[in-house]
Amino acid sequence: MFFQDPTALDQTTVPTPQSATIAERVAKTGIDEAMIEALVRTFYGKIRDDALLGPVFGAAITDWEPHLLKMIDFWSSVALLTHRYDGRPLPAHVRFDIGPAHFERWLELFRETTAEVCTPEAAAFFEDRAANIGRSIQMGVDFFRKQAAADAGAAR
């Protein structure tokens, strides 16, 4: 059992270890769906205006609203364990010409946004997760590129 809205715990709800963890996180950080939506919308507004990231995202995303909703679901799944996101982020990133500078700028803008939108406790939570996610995606992109280069070399 999981909760779509962990703040909706009442006396008829049977607590689970997961719900207790989320309820504790919500109480400690103030993270809720409204904060997540504000974070995502503000962050991607910055992305779109950014000289380095704007062109990359602009070439990849023609209709922003579905992407924003997907990212709201993603961060809700990360922070509140809502299980709404079921995508595969790595394949979406491998096809673009992105490198360490892009990931560094992404994280810089993310941190800037959390400072504006979140409580300090929520900002720390989101920044930690974003750093891990960015590192994982960057390692995955690097691996796939090296593998593709090795495969191309072996095919000669």
C-alpha positions as CSV (number, residue, x, y, z in Angstrom):
1,M,0.0,0.0,0.0
2,F,1.2,3.5,-0.8
3,F,-0.3,6.9,-0.4
4,Q,-0.9,9.3,-3.3
5,D,-1.0,12.1,-0.8
6,P,1.1,11.4,2.3
7,T,-0.3,14.5,4.0
8,A,-3.7,12.9,4.0
9,L,-3.0,10.5,6.9
10,D,-5.8,10.3,9.3
11,Q,-7.0,8.0,12.1
12,T,-8.5,5.5,9.7
13,T,-5.2,5.1,7.8
14,V,-3.1,2.1,8.7
15,P,0.5,3.3,8.9
16,T,3.1,1.4,6.9
17,P,6.9,1.9,7.2
18,Q,6.7,3.8,3.9
19,S,3.9,6.1,5.0
20,A,5.6,6.8,8.2
21,T,8.8,7.7,6.4
22,I,6.9,10.0,4.0
23,A,4.9,11.6,6.8
24,E,8.2,12.3,8.7
25,R,9.8,13.7,5.5
26,V,6.8,16.0,4.9
27,A,6.8,17.2,8.5
28,K,10.5,17.8,8.4
29,T,10.8,19.5,5.0
30,G,7.4,20.8,4.1
31,I,7.5,19.0,0.8
32,D,4.1,18.7,-0.8
33,E,2.7,18.6,-4.3
34,A,2.4,22.4,-4.5
35,M,6.1,22.8,-3.7
36,I,7.0,20.1,-6.3
37,E,5.0,21.8,-9.0
38,A,6.5,25.2,-8.2
39,L,10.0,23.7,-8.2
40,V,9.5,22.1,-11.6
41,R,7.8,25.0,-13.3
42,T,10.4,27.5,-12.0
43,F,13.3,25.3,-12.8
44,Y,12.3,24.6,-16.3
45,G,11.6,28.3,-16.9
46,K,15.2,28.9,-16.0
47,I,16.3,26.0,-18.3
48,R,14.4,27.5,-21.2
49,D,16.1,30.9,-20.7
50,D,19.6,29.5,-20.2
51,A,22.2,30.1,-22.9
52,L,23.7,26.6,-22.6
53,L,20.7,24.4,-21.7
54,G,17.9,26.3,-23.5
55,P,18.9,25.3,-27.0
56,V,19.4,21.6,-26.0
57,F,16.0,21.4,-24.3
58,G,14.3,23.5,-26.9
59,A,15.4,21.1,-29.6
60,A,14.2,18.2,-27.6
61,I,10.8,19.5,-26.3
62,T,8.2,21.0,-28.6
63,D,5.3,20.8,-26.2
64,W,6.4,21.8,-22.7
65,E,3.3,21.1,-20.7
66,P,3.4,17.3,-21.0
67,H,7.1,17.4,-20.1
68,L,6.4,19.6,-17.1
69,L,3.7,17.2,-15.9
70,K,6.0,14.2,-16.4
71,M,8.7,16.0,-14.3
72,I,6.2,16.8,-11.6
73,D,5.3,13.1,-11.5
74,F,9.0,12.2,-11.4
75,W,9.8,14.5,-8.5
76,S,6.6,13.5,-6.7
77,S,7.7,9.9,-7.0
78,V,11.2,10.7,-5.7
79,A,10.1,12.9,-2.8
80,L,6.7,11.5,-1.8
81,L,7.0,7.9,-3.2
82,T,3.7,8.4,-5.2
83,H,4.9,6.0,-8.0
84,R,3.4,8.2,-10.6
85,Y,6.5,8.3,-12.8
86,D,7.3,5.2,-14.8
87,G,9.6,6.7,-17.5
88,R,13.2,5.8,-18.5
89,P,15.3,8.9,-18.3
90,L,18.6,7.5,-19.6
91,P,17.5,6.8,-23.2
92,A,16.0,10.3,-23.3
93,H,19.4,11.8,-22.5
94,V,21.7,9.6,-24.5
95,R,20.6,10.9,-27.9
96,F,21.6,14.5,-27.2
97,D,25.1,16.1,-27.4
98,I,25.5,16.8,-23.8
99,G,28.5,16.6,-21.5
100,P,29.8,17.5,-18.1
101,A,29.2,21.3,-18.6
102,H,25.6,20.6,-19.3
103,F,25.1,18.5,-16.1
104,E,27.0,21.1,-14.0
105,R,24.8,23.9,-15.3
106,W,21.7,21.8,-14.8
107,L,22.6,21.2,-11.2
108,E,23.6,24.9,-10.7
109,L,20.1,26.0,-11.9
110,F,18.4,23.4,-9.8
111,R,20.2,24.6,-6.7
112,E,19.3,28.2,-7.5
113,T,15.7,27.2,-7.9
114,T,15.5,25.2,-4.7
115,A,16.9,28.2,-2.8
116,E,14.0,30.3,-4.2
117,V,11.1,27.8,-3.9
118,C,11.8,25.4,-1.0
119,T,12.4,25.4,2.7
120,P,16.1,24.9,3.5
121,E,15.3,21.3,4.6
122,A,13.4,20.6,1.3
123,A,16.2,22.2,-0.7
124,A,18.7,19.9,0.9
125,F,16.6,16.9,0.1
126,F,16.0,17.8,-3.5
127,E,19.6,18.9,-4.1
128,D,21.0,15.6,-2.8
129,R,18.6,13.6,-5.0
130,A,19.3,15.9,-8.0
131,A,23.1,15.5,-7.6
132,N,22.8,11.7,-7.5
133,I,20.4,11.6,-10.4
134,G,22.6,13.9,-12.5
135,R,25.7,11.8,-11.7
136,S,23.9,8.6,-12.6
137,I,22.6,10.0,-15.9
138,Q,26.0,11.4,-16.8
139,M,27.7,8.1,-16.1
140,G,25.0,6.3,-18.2
141,V,25.5,8.7,-21.1
142,D,29.3,8.3,-20.9
143,F,29.0,4.5,-20.8
144,F,26.6,4.3,-23.8
145,R,28.9,6.6,-25.8
146,K,32.0,4.6,-25.0
147,Q,30.2,1.3,-25.8
148,A,29.0,2.7,-29.1
149,A,32.5,3.9,-30.0
150,A,33.9,0.4,-29.1
151,D,31.2,-1.3,-31.1
152,A,32.0,1.0,-34.1
153,G,35.7,0.2,-33.7
154,A,35.1,-3.5,-33.6
155,A,32.9,-3.4,-36.7
156,R,35.8,-2.0,-38.8
